[in-house]
Every structure is written in structure tokens, then in C-alpha cells.
Amino acid sequence: MKVAFVGKGGSGKTTLSSLFIRHLAARGLPVVAIDADINQHLGVALGLDEDRAAKIPALGDHLAEIKDHLRGDNPRISSTAAMVKTTPPGAGSRLLRLGGDDPVHALGEPVGGATLLVTGPFNEDDLGVACYHSKTGAVELYLNHLVDGPGEYVVVDMTAGADTFASGLFTRFDLMFLVAEPTRKGVGVYRQYTEYAADYDVAIAVVGNKVQGEDDVAYLREHVGDDLLTWLGQSAAVRAMEQGRDGVALEDANGAALARMREAVDTRTKDWAAFQRQAVEFHVKNARSWANRAVGEDLEAQIDPDFRMVPFAEGVPAGVDPH
């Protein structure tokens, strides 16, 4: 399943992402973690020292080879240069399996039983001339081409705020965890997110954070209603983790919240038809808005109308319609 953590800056989004990744990996479950935040802190939150985290190859720096691999021998894509971040797979494209032997996963860093991929931070060449979506485009291509199976997880720490909705990346997830503090700003972000997501059938579950008591829980319930899935309170274990200290066990209540989050992910129904349909819709939107002009081609021709994401049908490989 593909999972995103979103929320306002300072809500604890990266901390909760790392806790959930640790929760999955500790149970021996296959998990790929992706740091897609403009502030790259997930590696450190997972236990890497800053020097090691900073040396993880950035997906954005290897975009050409990623595109070349995913393109495969798809005849609808004229060249690697003509492949944009929204280009959907078609016949001849190479699809990815979680942790497979491919140029994307080869960039990952093993940490605590998970594989960490990073988009990379802004550098001096980017300042003033690029937006952060130039970095997250590699993530969008990765998710568009990833055939994830039952019991497999991709957990993406997204950039903070409503910028999540500035590309079609927000439609690539089976579930989005919105991390909300029990404050007016925290629930304000919830209202903004649900408004943006309303027309795209995006599943959002609210996870309260920094909850100090029943009054905070009641406040969240009042403002987000049934979308409140669970909540985490103040944690000595999290503080120890943030200070680089090991050996402090996570509190039972917070551990139970992570289990509730995993249950919410596991009970989601994978809708591959909707996944492919939205990929095509956003590709058309981007092609008409900017990509056709930038590439000098009609990129709507890249869409393969007969292609279906139908993995795990008995005896049928991904990308082949069993009907």
C-alpha cells in the first residue's frame, strides 16, 4: 500500500512518519520510506547520523536514468527527454516491484529494516530558478510504475502545508495520514486538505499529535469528526529518539495508535482502475498546461488506452488486461 504523511510544518509529520516506518519494519514487513519533504530530516529521524543521511543519492539527481529504465521499449514514448513526471506506464514500460533490482531502489539506503529513498534538498543551482516539484517528480514516476502487493508498504513523508496539492502526487496514495495538533491551526489545515481532496476521491485519516489529555481529544473530535483515526500523546521515547538515545520503549498507548494506523492501511481496498485513471487525468492536465510546450510534442499520445494495472490476478502479469 502507498501511504503519505501530510500536515502543517511543525505538526510532527516527520516524527510520526518515522515511528510508523519503524513500527512496520520491526515486524519484518517490507517497507520503502521516501523523504519527499523540502526539509530532508527523515533519515535522521530513522536513526542515521547526519553525515550518512546527507550522502544518500538524491532521486532528482538520477532522473534521466530512472526515466530511461521506466520507459523500457514503450513505443508511445519517443525518447527519455519526452518523458515527464506524469507520464503513465503503458505496454512496454518497465514496472517496479518493492525493493526490486532496478535503478530506483539501487539509490536506497538500508536503515532499521527499511529502505530509504530521498528526493534531495535544494542546492545553490536550484535557488531562484526551480520549484520543489522538480525534485518530487521522480517520486511521482516511481509511484506511477510501482506494483505494490499485499503486505508491502511505501511510506512518503511529504512536504508540509498545502503544497502537497500542487501536483498530482497526492492522488498516488491509498491513504493519507494528516497529522494534526489540537489547535486552531492544526484543524485549519485539515479543513483545507479535505476541501482540496474532495473532488479526487482521496482517502484522508487524521492522526492527532502532541495530545495532552481528553480535552485535546474532544477538541479534535469536535473539528474533524469521524476522520479522527487515532492520536499520540507526549512521549519520552520520541524525545529520546530525537536526542539520539536508544533503549527507551514507546509507550503502550502510542504503540497502540501505530497499530491502529497499520490496521487502517491494511483494510484499504486497492483500486488499480482508479489509480490508473487518475494518472491519465493528471497527465492530460499537465500536458495541456505546460508539458506539451516544454517538450515540443503532444504528450497525450503517450497514453496507452489498452493498458491496465491489474497485478496479482492469477496467472496474469502486471500491465496485461485479463479480460
LOMIDREN-198222 format. One line per 4 residues: number of its first residue (from 1); their letters; for each residue x, y, z of N, C-alpha, C, O, CB. Coordinates in steps of 0.2 Angstrom, whole numbers. Glycine has a CB too. Layout:
# LOMIDREN-198222
NUM = a = X/Y/Z/X/Y/Z/X/Y/Z/X/Y/Z/X/Y/Z  ... .
END
This chain:
# LOMIDREN-198222
1 = mkva = 4/-6/0/0/0/0/4/6/0/10/6/3/-5/0/6  2/11/-3/6/18/-4/3/23/1/-3/24/1/5/21/-11  7/25/6/4/29/12/8/36/12/14/36/11/5/25/18  5/41/13/8/48/14/7/51/21/1/50/23/6/53/8 .
5 = fvgk = 11/54/23/11/58/29/11/66/27/16/68/24/16/57/35  5/69/29/5/76/27/3/80/33/1/78/38/0/77/21  3/87/33/1/91/38/5/98/38/10/99/34/3/88/45  4/102/43/7/109/43/14/108/46/16/103/49/3/114/47 .
9 = ggsg = 19/113/44/25/112/47/25/113/55/22/116/58/29/118/44  29/108/58/30/108/65/24/104/68/24/103/74/29/115/67  20/100/64/15/96/67/18/89/70/14/86/74/9/95/62  24/88/68/27/81/70/26/76/64/26/70/65/23/79/76 .
13 = kttl = 25/78/58/24/74/52/30/69/51/29/63/50/23/78/46  36/72/51/42/68/50/42/63/56/44/57/55/48/72/49  41/65/62/42/61/68/37/55/67/39/49/68/41/65/74  31/56/66/26/51/65/27/46/59/26/40/60/19/54/65 .
17 = sslf = 30/49/54/32/45/48/37/40/50/36/34/49/35/49/42  42/42/54/47/38/56/45/33/61/47/27/61/53/42/59  40/35/65/38/30/70/34/24/66/34/18/68/33/33/75  30/26/61/26/21/58/31/17/54/29/11/53/21/25/53 .
21 = irhl = 36/20/51/41/16/47/44/11/52/45/5/50/46/20/43  46/13/57/49/8/62/44/3/65/46/-3/65/52/12/68  38/5/65/33/0/68/32/-6/62/32/-11/64/26/4/69  32/-4/56/32/-9/51/38/-13/50/37/-19/50/30/-5/44 .
25 = aarg = 44/-10/50/50/-13/49/51/-18/55/54/-23/54/56/-8/48  49/-16/61/51/-20/67/47/-27/66/48/-32/70/49/-17/73  42/-27/62/38/-33/62/40/-37/55/36/-42/53/30/-31/61  45/-35/53/48/-39/47/44/-37/40/45/-41/36/48/-46/48 .
29 = lpvv = 40/-32/40/36/-31/34/41/-27/29/44/-22/31/30/-27/36  40/-28/23/44/-24/18/41/-17/17/35/-16/16/43/-28/11  46/-12/18/44/-5/18/49/-1/15/55/-2/16/43/-3/25  47/3/10/51/8/7/49/15/10/43/17/9/51/8/-1 .
33 = aida = 54/19/13/52/25/15/55/30/10/61/30/8/56/26/23  51/36/9/53/41/5/53/48/8/48/50/11/49/41/-2  58/51/8/58/58/11/57/63/5/62/64/1/65/60/15  51/65/5/49/70/-1/48/77/2/44/81/-1/43/67/-4 .
37 = dinq = 50/78/8/50/85/11/55/89/9/61/87/8/49/84/19  54/96/8/59/100/6/64/101/11/70/102/10/56/107/5  62/100/18/67/99/23/69/92/24/64/88/27/65/102/30  74/89/23/76/82/22/78/80/29/84/80/31/81/81/17 .
41 = hlgv = 73/77/33/75/75/40/73/68/42/75/66/47/72/80/45  70/64/37/68/58/38/73/53/40/72/49/45/63/55/33  79/53/37/84/49/38/87/49/45/88/44/48/90/50/33  88/55/47/90/56/54/85/54/59/86/51/64/91/64/56 .
45 = algl = 78/55/58/73/53/62/73/45/62/70/42/67/66/55/60  75/42/57/75/34/57/82/32/60/82/26/61/75/32/50  86/36/62/92/34/66/99/35/62/104/33/65/91/27/67  99/37/56/105/39/53/108/45/56/105/49/58/104/39/45 .
49 = dedr = 115/45/56/118/51/58/118/56/52/117/54/46/126/50/60  119/62/53/118/67/48/122/67/42/120/68/37/119/74/51  128/65/43/133/64/38/131/58/33/131/59/27/140/63/40  129/53/36/127/47/32/120/49/28/120/47/22/126/41/36 .
53 = aaki = 116/52/32/109/54/28/111/59/23/107/58/17/105/57/34  115/63/23/117/68/18/120/65/12/120/68/7/121/74/21  123/59/13/126/56/7/122/51/3/124/48/-2/132/52/9  115/50/5/111/46/1/110/49/-6/108/55/-6/104/45/5 .
57 = palg = 110/46/-11/109/49/-18/102/51/-19/97/48/-17/111/44/-23  102/57/-21/95/60/-22/92/58/-29/95/57/-34/96/68/-23  85/56/-28/82/53/-34/82/59/-40/83/57/-45/75/52/-32  81/65/-38/81/70/-43/87/71/-47/87/73/-52/80/77/-39 .
61 = dhla = 93/69/-44/99/69/-47/100/63/-52/105/63/-56/105/69/-42  96/58/-52/96/52/-56/90/52/-61/88/46/-63/97/46/-52  87/57/-62/80/57/-65/81/54/-72/76/50/-74/77/64/-65  86/56/-76/87/53/-83/87/46/-83/84/43/-87/93/57/-86 .
65 = eikd = 91/43/-79/92/36/-79/86/32/-76/84/27/-79/98/33/-75  82/35/-72/76/32/-69/71/32/-75/67/27/-76/73/36/-63  70/38/-78/66/38/-84/67/33/-90/63/30/-92/66/45/-87  74/33/-91/76/28/-96/74/21/-94/72/17/-99/84/29/-97 .
69 = hlrg = 75/19/-88/73/12/-86/66/11/-86/63/6/-89/75/11/-79  62/16/-84/54/15/-84/51/15/-91/46/12/-92/51/20/-79  54/19/-95/52/19/-102/52/13/-105/48/11/-109/56/24/-106  57/9/-104/58/2/-107/58/3/-115/61/7/-118/53/-2/-105 .
73 = dnpr = 53/-1/-118/53/-1/-125/45/1/-127/43/-1/-132/54/-7/-129  43/6/-123/36/8/-124/36/13/-130/39/18/-130/33/12/-118  33/11/-136/33/14/-142/30/21/-142/31/25/-146/31/10/-147  26/22/-137/22/28/-136/26/34/-134/25/40/-134/16/28/-132 .
77 = isst = 32/32/-131/36/37/-128/42/38/-132/47/34/-133/39/36/-120  43/44/-136/48/45/-141/55/45/-139/59/43/-142/46/51/-145  56/47/-133/63/47/-130/62/48/-122/57/50/-120/67/53/-133  68/47/-119/68/49/-112/67/56/-111/63/57/-106/75/47/-109 .
81 = aamv = 69/60/-115/68/68/-114/61/69/-114/59/74/-111/72/72/-119  57/65/-118/50/67/-119/46/64/-113/39/65/-113/47/64/-125  49/61/-108/45/58/-103/45/63/-97/50/65/-95/49/51/-100  39/65/-95/38/69/-89/36/66/-83/35/60/-83/33/75/-91 .
85 = kttp = 36/70/-78/34/67/-71/27/63/-71/26/59/-67/34/72/-66  23/65/-75/16/62/-75/15/57/-80/10/53/-80/11/67/-76  20/55/-84/19/50/-90/17/43/-86/21/41/-82/26/49/-93  12/41/-88/9/35/-86/12/29/-89/15/29/-95/2/34/-86 .
89 = pgag = 13/23/-86/15/17/-89/10/15/-95/4/16/-95/16/11/-84  13/11/-100/9/8/-105/13/1/-107/18/-1/-104/9/13/-111  10/-2/-112/13/-8/-115/21/-6/-117/22/-2/-120/10/-10/-121  25/-10/-114/32/-10/-115/36/-6/-109/42/-6/-109/33/-6/-121 .
93 = srll = 32/-2/-105/35/1/-99/38/-4/-94/35/-10/-94/30/6/-96  43/-2/-91/45/-7/-85/42/-5/-79/42/1/-77/53/-6/-84  38/-10/-76/35/-9/-69/40/-11/-64/45/-15/-65/29/-12/-69  39/-8/-58/44/-9/-52/40/-13/-47/34/-13/-46/46/-2/-49 .
97 = rlgg = 44/-17/-44/42/-21/-38/45/-18/-32/51/-16/-32/43/-29/-38  42/-19/-26/45/-16/-20/52/-19/-18/53/-25/-18/41/-17/-14  57/-15/-18/64/-17/-16/67/-21/-22/72/-25/-21/64/-21/-10  65/-20/-28/67/-24/-34/74/-22/-36/77/-17/-33/63/-23/-40 .
101 = ddpv = 77/-26/-41/84/-24/-43/83/-19/-49/82/-21/-55/87/-31/-46  83/-13/-48/82/-8/-53/85/-1/-51/88/-1/-45/74/-6/-54  86/3/-55/90/10/-54/87/14/-49/90/18/-46/90/14/-60  80/13/-47/77/17/-42/79/14/-35/82/18/-31/69/17/-43 .
105 = halg = 77/8/-34/79/5/-27/86/5/-26/89/4/-20/76/-2/-27  90/5/-31/98/5/-30/100/11/-27/106/11/-24/101/4/-37  96/16/-27/98/23/-24/96/23/-16/98/27/-13/95/28/-27  93/17/-14/91/17/-7/96/16/-2/101/13/-4/85/12/-6 .
109 = epvg = 95/18/4/99/17/10/96/12/15/90/14/17/102/23/13  98/6/17/95/2/22/96/6/29/101/8/31/98/-5/22  90/6/32/90/9/39/85/5/43/79/6/41/89/16/39  87/2/48/82/-1/53/77/-6/50/71/-6/52/78/4/56 .
113 = gatl = 79/-10/44/74/-14/41/70/-11/36/67/-15/32/70/-17/46  71/-5/34/68/-2/29/73/1/24/79/1/25/63/5/31  70/3/18/75/6/13/72/13/12/67/14/11/74/2/6  77/17/13/76/25/12/78/28/6/84/27/4/79/28/18 .
117 = lvtg = 73/31/2/75/35/-4/73/42/-2/69/44/2/70/32/-10  77/46/-5/76/54/-4/76/57/-10/79/56/-15/82/56/0  72/63/-10/72/67/-16/78/72/-17/80/74/-22/65/71/-16  81/73/-11/86/78/-11/84/85/-9/78/87/-11/90/78/-17 .
121 = pfne = 88/89/-6/87/96/-4/88/100/-10/91/99/-15/91/98/2  86/107/-9/88/112/-14/95/113/-13/98/112/-8/84/118/-12  98/114/-19/105/116/-19/106/123/-22/101/126/-24/110/111/-23  112/126/-22/113/133/-25/110/134/-32/108/139/-34/120/134/-24 .
125 = ddlg = 111/128/-36/109/129/-43/101/129/-44/98/132/-49/111/123/-47  97/127/-38/90/127/-39/87/134/-36/82/136/-39/87/122/-34  91/137/-32/88/143/-29/86/148/-34/91/151/-38/93/146/-24  80/151/-34/78/156/-38/76/154/-45/73/158/-49/83/161/-39 .
129 = vacy = 77/148/-47/75/145/-54/71/139/-54/69/137/-59/82/144/-57  70/136/-48/67/129/-48/62/129/-43/63/132/-37/71/123/-48  56/125/-43/52/124/-38/53/117/-35/57/113/-39/44/124/-40  51/115/-30/52/109/-27/49/103/-31/51/97/-30/50/108/-20 .
133 = hskt = 44/104/-35/41/99/-39/46/96/-44/45/90/-46/35/101/-42  52/99/-45/57/97/-49/60/91/-46/63/87/-49/62/102/-51  60/91/-39/63/85/-35/58/80/-34/60/74/-35/65/88/-28  52/81/-33/47/76/-32/44/72/-38/41/68/-37/41/79/-28 .
137 = gave = 46/75/-44/44/72/-50/46/64/-50/43/60/-53/46/75/-56  52/63/-48/55/56/-48/50/52/-43/49/46/-45/62/56/-45  48/54/-38/43/51/-33/37/49/-37/34/43/-37/42/54/-27  34/54/-41/28/53/-44/29/47/-50/24/43/-50/26/59/-48 .
141 = lyln = 34/47/-53/36/42/-58/36/35/-55/34/30/-57/42/44/-62  40/35/-49/41/29/-45/34/26/-43/33/20/-44/45/30/-39  30/30/-40/23/28/-38/19/26/-44/15/21/-43/20/33/-34  19/29/-49/15/28/-55/17/21/-58/13/17/-61/16/33/-61 .
145 = hlvd = 23/19/-57/26/12/-60/27/7/-55/29/1/-57/32/14/-64  25/8/-49/26/3/-44/20/-2/-43/14/1/-42/27/7/-37  21/-8/-43/16/-13/-42/17/-16/-35/21/-20/-34/17/-19/-48  14/-13/-30/15/-15/-23/9/-20/-22/4/-19/-24/14/-9/-19 .
149 = gpge = 12/-25/-18/7/-30/-17/5/-30/-9/6/-26/-6/10/-37/-18  0/-35/-8/-2/-36/-1/4/-36/4/8/-40/3/-7/-41/0  3/-33/10/8/-33/15/15/-29/13/20/-30/17/10/-40/16  15/-25/8/20/-21/6/19/-14/7/13/-12/6/23/-23/-1 .
153 = yvvv = 23/-10/9/22/-3/11/27/2/8/33/1/8/21/-2/19  24/7/5/28/13/4/26/19/8/20/21/8/28/15/-4  30/22/12/28/27/16/32/34/14/38/34/15/29/25/24  28/39/12/31/45/10/30/51/15/24/52/17/28/47/3 .
157 = dmta = 35/54/17/35/60/21/35/66/16/40/68/13/41/60/26  29/69/16/28/74/11/30/81/13/31/82/19/20/74/9  30/85/9/32/92/11/26/95/14/20/93/13/34/96/5  28/100/19/22/102/23/18/107/20/19/110/15/26/106/29 .
161 = gadt = 12/108/23/7/113/20/3/110/14/4/105/12/10/119/19  -1/115/11/-5/113/5/-1/113/-1/-4/111/-6/-10/119/5  5/113/-1/10/112/-7/9/105/-9/11/104/-15/17/114/-6  7/101/-5/6/94/-7/1/93/-13/2/89/-17/2/90/-1 .
165 = fasg = -3/98/-13/-8/98/-19/-6/101/-25/-10/102/-30/-15/100/-16  0/103/-25/2/107/-31/4/103/-37/6/105/-42/8/112/-29  4/96/-36/5/91/-42/0/86/-41/-3/85/-36/12/89/-42  0/81/-45/-4/75/-45/-2/70/-40/-5/65/-39/-5/72/-52 .
169 = lftr = 4/71/-37/7/66/-32/2/64/-27/2/59/-24/13/69/-29  -3/69/-25/-7/67/-19/-12/62/-21/-15/59/-16/-11/74/-17  -13/61/-27/-18/55/-29/-15/48/-30/-18/44/-31/-21/57/-36  -8/48/-28/-5/42/-29/-5/37/-23/-2/32/-23/2/43/-31 .
173 = fdlm = -9/39/-18/-8/36/-11/-15/32/-10/-20/35/-11/-7/40/-6  -14/26/-7/-20/23/-4/-23/26/2/-29/25/3/-19/15/-3  -19/29/6/-21/33/12/-16/38/14/-10/37/13/-22/28/18  -19/44/15/-15/50/18/-17/51/25/-22/51/27/-17/56/14 .
177 = flva = -11/50/29/-12/52/36/-10/59/37/-5/62/36/-7/48/41  -16/63/39/-15/70/41/-13/71/48/-17/70/52/-21/74/38  -7/73/49/-5/74/56/-7/81/59/-6/86/56/3/74/57  -12/81/64/-15/87/66/-14/88/74/-15/84/78/-22/88/64 .
181 = eptr = -11/94/76/-11/96/83/-18/98/85/-22/101/81/-6/101/84  -20/98/91/-26/100/94/-26/108/95/-27/110/100/-28/97/100  -25/111/89/-25/118/89/-29/121/83/-31/117/79/-18/121/89  -31/127/83/-35/130/78/-31/130/71/-34/128/66/-36/138/79 .
185 = kgvg = -24/131/71/-20/130/65/-20/123/63/-21/121/57/-13/132/66  -20/118/68/-20/111/66/-26/109/62/-26/105/57/-19/107/72  -32/111/65/-38/109/62/-40/113/56/-43/111/51/-44/109/67  -37/119/55/-37/123/49/-34/120/43/-37/120/38/-34/130/50 .
189 = vyrq = -29/116/44/-25/113/39/-30/107/37/-30/105/31/-18/110/41  -33/104/42/-37/98/40/-43/101/35/-44/97/30/-40/95/46  -46/106/37/-51/109/33/-49/110/26/-52/109/21/-55/115/36  -43/113/25/-40/115/19/-39/109/15/-40/108/9/-34/119/20 .
193 = ytey = -36/104/18/-34/97/14/-40/94/12/-41/92/6/-30/93/19  -45/93/16/-52/90/14/-55/94/8/-58/90/4/-56/89/20  -55/100/8/-58/104/3/-54/103/-4/-57/102/-9/-57/112/5  -47/103/-4/-44/101/-10/-45/94/-12/-45/93/-18/-36/103/-9 .
197 = aady = -45/90/-8/-46/82/-10/-53/80/-12/-53/75/-14/-43/78/-4  -58/84/-10/-65/82/-11/-66/79/-18/-70/75/-18/-69/88/-9  -64/82/-23/-66/80/-30/-61/74/-33/-62/72/-38/-65/86/-34  -57/72/-28/-52/67/-31/-52/60/-28/-48/56/-29/-45/70/-31 .
201 = dvai = -57/59/-23/-58/53/-20/-52/50/-16/-49/45/-17/-60/47/-25  -49/55/-13/-43/54/-9/-44/52/-2/-48/56/1/-38/60/-9  -42/47/1/-44/45/7/-39/48/12/-33/48/12/-43/37/8  -42/52/17/-38/55/22/-40/53/29/-46/53/31/-39/63/22 .
205 = avvg = -35/51/33/-37/50/40/-33/54/45/-27/55/44/-35/42/42  -36/57/50/-32/62/54/-29/58/60/-32/54/63/-37/67/57  -23/60/61/-19/57/67/-17/63/71/-13/67/69/-13/53/65  -20/63/77/-19/69/82/-12/68/85/-10/62/86/-24/69/87 .
209 = nkvq = -8/73/86/-2/73/88/-1/78/94/-4/83/94/4/74/83  4/76/99/5/81/104/-1/82/109/-2/87/111/8/88/102  -5/76/109/-11/77/113/-9/76/120/-6/71/122/-16/71/111  -12/80/125/-10/80/132/-16/78/136/-15/77/142/-8/87/134 .
213 = gedd = -22/76/134/-27/74/138/-34/74/134/-34/75/128/-28/79/144  -39/72/138/-46/71/135/-48/78/132/-52/77/127/-50/69/140  -46/83/135/-49/90/132/-46/90/124/-50/93/120/-47/96/136  -40/88/123/-37/89/117/-40/84/112/-42/86/106/-29/87/117 .
217 = vayl = -42/78/114/-45/73/110/-52/76/108/-55/75/103/-46/66/114  -56/78/113/-63/81/112/-62/87/107/-67/88/103/-66/84/119  -57/91/107/-56/97/103/-56/94/95/-59/96/91/-50/101/105  -51/89/95/-50/86/88/-57/83/86/-59/83/80/-45/81/88 .
221 = rehv = -60/79/90/-67/76/88/-72/81/86/-75/80/81/-70/72/94  -72/87/89/-77/92/88/-75/95/81/-80/96/77/-76/98/93  -69/95/79/-67/99/72/-66/94/66/-67/96/61/-61/103/73  -64/88/68/-63/83/62/-68/77/62/-68/74/57/-56/81/62 .
225 = gddl = -72/77/67/-77/71/67/-74/64/66/-69/62/69/-82/73/62  -78/60/62/-76/53/61/-69/52/57/-67/47/57/-81/50/57  -66/58/55/-60/57/51/-54/56/56/-49/55/54/-59/63/47  -56/57/63/-50/56/68/-49/49/69/-54/45/71/-52/60/75 .
229 = ltwl = -44/46/67/-42/39/67/-40/37/74/-42/33/77/-38/37/62  -35/41/76/-31/40/82/-27/46/84/-27/51/81/-27/33/82  -23/45/90/-19/51/92/-13/48/96/-14/43/99/-23/56/96  -8/52/96/-2/51/100/-1/56/105/-2/62/103/4/50/96 .
233 = gqsa = 1/54/111/2/59/116/10/61/117/14/58/113/0/57/123  11/65/122/18/66/123/22/60/125/19/55/128/19/71/130  28/59/123/32/53/123/39/54/125/43/58/122/32/50/116  41/51/130/48/51/132/52/47/127/58/48/126/49/48/139 .
237 = avra = 49/42/124/53/38/119/55/42/113/60/42/110/49/32/117  50/46/111/51/50/105/56/56/107/61/57/102/44/54/103  56/59/113/61/63/114/68/60/115/73/63/112/60/66/121  68/54/117/75/51/117/77/49/110/83/50/108/74/44/121 .
241 = meqg = 73/47/106/74/46/99/77/53/95/82/52/92/68/43/95  74/58/97/76/64/94/82/67/96/86/71/93/71/70/95  84/64/102/91/66/105/96/61/103/102/62/106/90/67/113  94/56/100/99/51/98/100/46/103/106/42/102/106/54/96 .
245 = rdgv = 96/45/108/97/40/113/92/34/111/87/35/109/95/43/120  95/28/112/92/22/111/89/19/118/91/21/123/96/17/107  85/14/117/83/10/123/77/12/127/76/9/132/89/9/127  74/17/125/68/20/128/62/17/124/61/19/119/68/27/129 .
249 = aled = 58/13/128/52/9/124/47/14/123/45/19/127/50/3/128  43/13/117/37/18/116/32/16/120/31/10/122/35/17/108  28/21/123/23/20/127/17/15/124/16/16/118/20/27/129  14/12/128/9/7/126/3/10/122/1/8/116/6/3/132 .
253 = anga = 1/16/124/-4/20/121/-2/22/114/-6/22/109/-7/26/125  4/24/113/7/27/107/8/21/102/7/21/96/13/31/108  10/15/105/11/9/101/4/7/98/4/5/93/14/4/105  -1/7/102/-7/5/100/-10/10/95/-13/8/90/-12/5/106 .
257 = alar = -8/16/95/-10/21/90/-7/19/83/-10/19/78/-8/28/91  -1/17/83/3/15/77/0/8/74/-1/8/68/10/14/78  -2/4/79/-6/-2/76/-12/-1/73/-14/-4/68/-7/-7/82  -16/4/76/-22/6/73/-21/9/66/-25/8/62/-26/12/78 .
261 = mrea = -16/13/65/-14/16/59/-13/10/54/-15/11/48/-8/21/59  -9/5/56/-7/0/51/-14/-4/49/-14/-6/44/-2/-5/55  -18/-5/54/-24/-8/53/-28/-4/47/-32/-7/43/-29/-9/59  -28/2/48/-32/7/43/-29/6/36/-33/6/31/-32/14/46 .
265 = vdtr = -23/5/36/-19/4/29/-21/-2/27/-23/-3/21/-12/5/30  -21/-8/31/-21/-15/28/-29/-16/26/-30/-20/22/-20/-19/34  -33/-12/29/-40/-13/27/-43/-9/21/-48/-10/19/-45/-12/33  -38/-5/18/-40/-1/12/-41/-6/6/-37/-11/6/-35/4/11 .
269 = tkdw = -45/-5/2/-46/-9/-4/-42/-5/-10/-43/0/-11/-53/-10/-6  -37/-9/-13/-33/-7/-18/-37/-6/-25/-40/-11/-27/-27/-11/-20  -38/0/-27/-42/1/-33/-37/3/-39/-36/9/-40/-47/7/-32  -35/-2/-43/-30/-1/-48/-33/3/-54/-30/7/-57/-27/-7/-50 .
273 = aafq = -39/2/-55/-43/6/-61/-43/13/-59/-41/17/-64/-50/3/-62  -45/15/-53/-45/22/-51/-38/25/-51/-37/31/-53/-48/23/-44  -33/21/-49/-26/23/-49/-23/25/-56/-20/30/-57/-21/18/-46  -25/21/-61/-23/22/-67/-27/28/-71/-24/32/-74/-24/16/-72 .
277 = rqav = -33/28/-69/-37/33/-72/-35/40/-70/-34/45/-74/-45/32/-70  -33/41/-63/-31/47/-61/-24/49/-64/-22/55/-65/-31/47/-53  -20/44/-65/-13/45/-68/-14/48/-75/-11/53/-77/-9/39/-68  -19/45/-78/-20/48/-85/-23/55/-85/-21/59/-89/-25/43/-89 .
281 = efhv = -28/56/-80/-31/63/-80/-26/68/-78/-26/74/-81/-36/63/-75  -21/67/-74/-16/72/-72/-11/73/-77/-8/78/-78/-13/70/-65  -10/67/-81/-5/68/-87/-8/72/-92/-5/77/-95/-3/61/-90  -14/72/-94/-18/76/-99/-18/83/-96/-16/88/-100/-25/73/-100 .
285 = knar = -19/84/-90/-19/91/-87/-12/94/-88/-12/100/-89/-22/91/-80  -7/91/-86/0/93/-86/2/94/-94/5/99/-95/4/89/-83  0/90/-98/2/90/-105/-1/97/-108/3/100/-111/0/84/-109  -7/98/-107/-10/104/-109/-8/110/-106/-8/116/-109/-18/103/-109 .
289 = swan = -6/110/-100/-4/116/-96/3/118/-98/4/124/-99/-5/115/-89  7/113/-98/14/116/-99/19/111/-102/23/112/-106/17/117/-92  17/104/-102/22/99/-104/23/99/-112/28/98/-114/20/92/-101  17/99/-115/17/99/-122/22/105/-125/26/104/-130/10/100/-126 .
293 = ravg = 21/110/-122/25/116/-124/32/115/-122/37/117/-126/22/123/-121  34/112/-117/41/112/-114/44/106/-118/50/107/-120/41/110/-107  41/101/-120/44/95/-124/44/96/-131/48/94/-135/41/89/-122  39/100/-134/38/101/-141/34/95/-144/35/94/-150/44/102/-144 .
297 = edle = 30/91/-140/26/86/-143/19/86/-140/18/89/-135/30/79/-142  15/82/-143/8/81/-140/9/75/-135/9/69/-137/3/79/-145  10/76/-129/11/71/-124/5/67/-122/6/61/-119/14/74/-118  -1/69/-124/-7/65/-123/-6/58/-128/-9/53/-126/-13/68/-125 .
301 = aqid = -2/58/-133/-1/52/-137/3/47/-133/3/41/-135/3/54/-143  6/49/-127/9/44/-123/4/39/-119/6/34/-117/14/47/-118  -2/41/-119/-7/37/-115/-9/31/-119/-11/31/-125/-13/41/-114  -8/25/-116/-10/19/-119/-17/17/-117/-18/15/-111/-5/13/-117 .
305 = pdfr = -22/17/-121/-29/16/-119/-30/9/-117/-35/8/-113/-34/18/-124  -26/4/-119/-27/-3/-118/-24/-5/-112/-24/-11/-110/-26/-7/-124  -20/-1/-109/-15/-3/-103/-20/-3/-97/-23/1/-95/-9/1/-102  -19/-8/-93/-22/-9/-86/-17/-11/-81/-13/-16/-82/-28/-14/-87 .
309 = mvpf = -18/-8/-75/-14/-10/-69/-18/-16/-66/-22/-14/-62/-12/-4/-64  -16/-22/-68/-20/-27/-65/-16/-33/-62/-16/-38/-64/-25/-31/-70  -11/-31/-57/-7/-35/-54/-10/-40/-50/-16/-39/-47/-1/-32/-50  -7/-46/-49/-10/-51/-44/-16/-55/-46/-19/-59/-42/-11/-48/-37 .
313 = aegv = -18/-53/-52/-23/-58/-55/-20/-64/-56/-14/-64/-59/-27/-55/-61  -23/-70/-55/-20/-76/-55/-18/-78/-62/-22/-78/-67/-25/-82/-53  -11/-79/-63/-8/-81/-69/-8/-75/-74/-6/-76/-80/-12/-86/-73  -9/-69/-72/-8/-63/-77/-3/-58/-74/-4/-56/-69/-15/-60/-77 .
317 = pagv = 2/-57/-78/7/-52/-76/4/-45/-76/-1/-43/-79/13/-52/-81  7/-40/-72/5/-33/-72/5/-30/-79/10/-32/-82/10/-30/-67  0/-26/-80/0/-22/-86/-4/-26/-92/-4/-23/-97/7/-21/-88  -6/-32/-90/-10/-36/-95/-17/-36/-93/-18/-38/-87/-7/-43/-96 .
321 = dph = -22/-35/-97/-29/-35/-95/-31/-42/-96/-31/-45/-101/-33/-30/-100  -33/-45/-90/-35/-52/-90/-42/-53/-94/-44/-59/-96/-36/-55/-83  -45/-48/-95/-52/-48/-99/-51/-47/-106/-56/-48/-110/-57/-43/-96 .
END
